[in-house]
């Protein structure tokens, strides 16, 4: 099982939302430690969580969602409801396209029910590696995307030395705001030159620590659908007796933002893991 912060990273929802769903009885933790109060979740709960999120995206209130789930609404019924909503959203303004993508991907995860189909999980170790990066707390997710664009467009022109892959390290739980992230490029050799991106943000020479055991999976597709791979990797970790043992890394195997208007990404998701006791 996973602690709430680890489960929030796998499910790609905030810990605050999970705590709220717990408080109203919509999604209880699998286990709560009576002595510490720590909440523990199972990968098997992803199915119910994604049903909640899909129904909520349909515009239903949480009371309505609870009633539907208590009546054991089937995946087929949810699929039908989502299909109707999809048709409606396709007739709306362009800004609804992102919301539509989220609905489609949540629907796919409900249908897969935690299946590992189409995902090859690879366990490997990695050595320490030079890392030209900046760590900051980003107020909103939009600030993260803006900084990623800055790094992609500026680092290649100003860095001294060969660049490898763009790497994002998550030092905080997955939240809607105040994300503690480290963003930068893995390097082929040590680099001492700093790369200023703005008066507030500078890429400096650091190091990606060595990790003896990484559970990894590669996802290629629209960025809003990355949670499918996170969920599959969480299912694999739990099924094979692993627990999360460090900050999650997202390694971009192809440079993002190369095609205007495209949100296609190829990312290797990496979780440091150790055997659960």
VOGU-3710 file (C-alpha; in Angstrom, 3 decimals, decimal comma):
1> xxxxxxxxxx> 0,000/0,000/0,000  0,984/3,633/-0,434  0,985/6,595/1,924  -1,303/9,412/0,845  1,481/11,492/-0,715  2,752/8,545/-2,738  -0,778/7,610/-3,841  -1,418/11,225/-4,883  1,598/11,071/-7,224  0,464/7,774/-8,731
11> xxxxxxxxxx> -3,177/8,868/-9,113  -2,231/12,426/-10,230  -4,638/14,085/-7,821  -3,774/16,265/-4,852  -3,415/14,930/-1,336  -5,800/17,664/-0,237  -8,498/16,247/-2,523  -7,904/12,716/-1,221  -8,232/13,937/2,355  -11,471/15,713/1,456
21> xxxxxxxxxx> -12,919/12,616/-0,216  -11,990/10,682/2,916  -13,724/13,240/5,163  -17,024/12,955/3,258  -16,844/9,168/2,946  -16,454/9,127/-0,827  -13,051/7,403/-0,911  -11,793/5,987/2,370  -8,142/4,909/2,731  -7,577/1,170/2,614
31> xxxxxxxxxx> -5,980/1,430/6,038  -5,463/4,162/8,630  -2,780/3,620/11,247  -4,548/4,030/14,602  -1,395/5,232/16,359  -0,172/7,781/13,783  -3,283/8,600/11,771  -1,361/7,972/8,537  -3,588/7,072/5,609  -2,652/4,193/3,309
41> xxxxxxxxxx> -4,166/3,570/-0,120  -4,101/0,597/-2,488  -3,638/0,668/-6,264  -6,927/-1,235/-6,427  -8,652/1,998/-5,338  -7,646/3,749/-8,575  -10,749/2,331/-10,262  -13,142/3,986/-7,789  -11,145/7,223/-7,753  -11,271/7,480/-11,532
51> xxxxxxxxxx> -15,014/6,800/-11,518  -15,400/9,685/-9,065  -13,295/12,006/-11,219  -15,065/11,001/-14,429  -18,530/11,560/-12,945  -17,387/14,859/-11,431  -16,141/15,957/-14,863  -19,646/15,318/-16,152  -20,785/18,174/-13,906  -22,365/16,031/-11,191
61> xxxxxxxxxx> -22,235/17,142/-7,592  -20,331/14,992/-5,110  -23,657/14,004/-3,508  -24,854/12,767/-6,911  -21,563/10,966/-7,479  -21,875/9,237/-4,106  -25,424/8,119/-4,836  -24,448/6,739/-8,237  -21,480/4,815/-6,818  -23,524/3,495/-3,909
71> xxxxxxxxxx> -26,014/2,198/-6,480  -23,031/0,421/-8,098  -23,238/2,190/-11,446  -21,424/0,047/-14,027  -18,458/0,992/-16,165  -20,742/0,593/-19,218  -23,191/3,149/-17,823  -20,363/5,574/-17,043  -18,968/4,999/-20,540  -22,341/5,884/-22,035
81> xxxxxxxxxx> -22,632/9,021/-19,910  -19,108/10,100/-20,803  -19,713/9,491/-24,491  -22,730/11,836/-24,387  -20,684/14,460/-22,559  -17,876/14,063/-25,109  -20,291/14,847/-27,952  -21,504/17,922/-26,073  -18,005/19,194/-25,341  -16,958/18,838/-28,981
91> xxxxxxxxxx> -19,548/21,487/-29,834  -18,234/23,988/-27,298  -15,398/26,520/-27,436  -11,780/25,554/-28,120  -10,736/26,008/-24,495  -12,881/22,991/-23,542  -10,533/20,709/-25,500  -8,214/20,184/-22,525  -11,112/19,184/-20,297  -12,282/16,730/-22,956
101> xxxxxxxxxx> -8,857/15,079/-23,048  -9,001/14,513/-19,291  -12,427/12,920/-19,548  -11,271/10,586/-22,330  -8,160/9,512/-20,438  -10,076/8,903/-17,192  -12,544/6,802/-19,160  -9,671/4,739/-20,594  -8,269/4,147/-17,116  -11,676/3,014/-15,855
111> xxxxxxxxxx> -11,900/0,534/-18,736  -8,396/-0,773/-18,083  -9,139/-1,194/-14,339  -5,433/-0,957/-13,453  -4,325/-3,238/-16,306  -0,654/-3,222/-17,278  -1,501/-3,769/-20,948  0,683/-1,745/-23,324  3,142/-0,884/-20,545  6,521/-2,555/-20,074
121> xxxxxxxxxx> 7,834/-1,853/-16,591  11,632/-1,907/-16,429  13,586/-2,090/-13,170  17,063/-0,593/-13,376  19,737/1,300/-11,491  21,213/4,645/-12,521  24,512/6,298/-11,539  24,822/9,877/-10,326  24,720/12,327/-13,224  25,524/16,044/-13,648
131> xxxxxxxxxx> 22,319/18,069/-13,733  21,905/21,692/-14,878  18,723/22,660/-13,105  16,673/25,019/-10,979  14,470/24,099/-8,031  11,510/26,290/-7,153  8,006/26,255/-5,731  5,538/26,961/-8,534  2,237/28,577/-7,486  0,195/27,001/-10,306
141> xxxxxxxxxx> 0,674/24,251/-12,882  0,643/26,886/-15,623  3,839/28,327/-14,102  5,466/24,903/-14,462  4,624/24,728/-18,181  5,935/28,262/-18,729  9,224/27,378/-17,008  9,566/24,162/-18,990  9,263/26,215/-22,169  11,930/28,632/-20,881
151> xxxxxxxxxx> 14,302/25,794/-20,074  13,811/24,085/-23,450  14,344/27,261/-25,456  17,118/28,846/-23,381  19,257/26,017/-22,036  20,266/24,595/-25,401  21,618/27,957/-26,558  23,484/28,928/-23,384  24,743/25,717/-21,799  28,402/24,775/-22,066
161> xxxxxxxxxx> 28,542/21,053/-22,790  26,312/18,393/-24,299  22,732/18,220/-23,042  20,994/14,920/-22,487  17,305/14,704/-21,539  15,046/17,228/-19,880  14,344/15,933/-16,364  11,707/17,046/-13,853  12,100/15,871/-10,243  9,037/16,112/-7,980
171> xxxxxxxxxx> 10,076/16,964/-4,412  6,474/17,400/-3,269  3,242/15,475/-3,468  1,159/16,004/-6,592  -0,827/19,162/-5,825  -2,850/21,761/-7,717  -0,688/24,585/-6,385  2,681/25,276/-4,741  4,514/22,462/-6,524  8,092/21,906/-5,350
181> xxxxxxxxxx> 9,879/20,844/-8,538  13,411/20,694/-9,898  13,609/21,257/-13,658  16,661/20,975/-15,866  18,850/18,939/-18,174  20,892/15,866/-17,440  24,399/16,423/-18,811  27,033/14,337/-20,512  29,800/15,861/-18,373  30,318/18,278/-15,485
191> xxxxxxxxxx> 29,376/21,868/-16,299  30,128/24,875/-14,092  28,420/27,614/-16,103  25,067/28,852/-14,794  22,225/29,616/-17,196  19,985/32,521/-16,108  16,397/32,117/-17,285  14,913/35,115/-15,521  15,778/37,441/-12,606  14,112/34,885/-10,321
201> xxxxxxxxxx> 15,340/31,616/-11,845  18,793/30,353/-12,831  19,905/26,905/-13,900  22,931/25,873/-11,838  25,195/22,838/-11,769  23,841/20,162/-9,475  23,740/16,384/-9,459  21,029/13,809/-9,975  21,733/11,278/-7,217  22,453/7,660/-8,034
211> xxxxxxxxxx> 19,479/5,353/-7,508  20,048/1,621/-6,921  16,535/0,576/-7,954  14,185/2,486/-10,257  10,811/1,230/-11,457  10,277/2,853/-14,843  7,767/2,966/-17,657  7,745/4,898/-20,935  4,605/6,706/-22,114  4,253/8,298/-25,544
221> xxxxxxxxxx> 1,102/10,306/-26,195  -0,857/13,402/-25,169  0,460/15,009/-21,971  -2,974/15,012/-20,237  -2,974/11,200/-20,464  0,270/10,686/-18,507  -1,746/9,639/-15,447  -2,521/6,358/-17,247  1,140/5,378/-17,060  1,453/6,545/-13,439
231> xxxxxxxxxx> -1,510/4,379/-12,501  -0,121/1,345/-14,338  3,255/1,780/-12,640  1,589/2,069/-9,220  -0,330/-1,149/-9,876  2,897/-2,921/-10,853  4,765/-1,681/-7,752  2,062/-2,900/-5,401  1,691/-6,243/-7,191  5,449/-6,876/-6,997
241> xxxxxxxxxx> 5,984/-5,827/-3,394  7,731/-2,494/-3,910  7,289/0,803/-2,111  8,217/4,336/-3,213  11,669/5,265/-1,909  12,358/8,761/-3,228  11,236/11,650/-5,446  9,595/10,741/-8,750  11,428/11,734/-11,941  9,980/12,453/-15,377
251> xxxxxxxxxx> 12,596/12,123/-18,117  11,589/13,559/-21,503  13,006/11,206/-24,122  12,091/13,675/-26,884  12,256/17,475/-26,537  8,761/18,852/-25,774  7,137/21,866/-27,479  8,782/21,127/-30,829  5,502/21,160/-32,774  3,300/24,253/-32,220
261> xxxxxxxxxx> -0,086/23,339/-30,801  0,893/19,733/-30,070  0,817/18,283/-26,546  2,438/14,981/-27,549  5,240/13,901/-25,202  7,463/10,852/-24,809  8,364/10,522/-21,147  10,000/7,895/-18,985  8,406/7,939/-15,532  10,857/6,835/-12,839
271> xxxxxxx> 10,086/5,960/-9,225  12,931/5,070/-6,838  11,691/1,930/-5,086  12,672/-0,564/-2,420  11,167/-3,838/-1,363  8,268/-3,389/1,038  8,864/-4,896/4,451
//
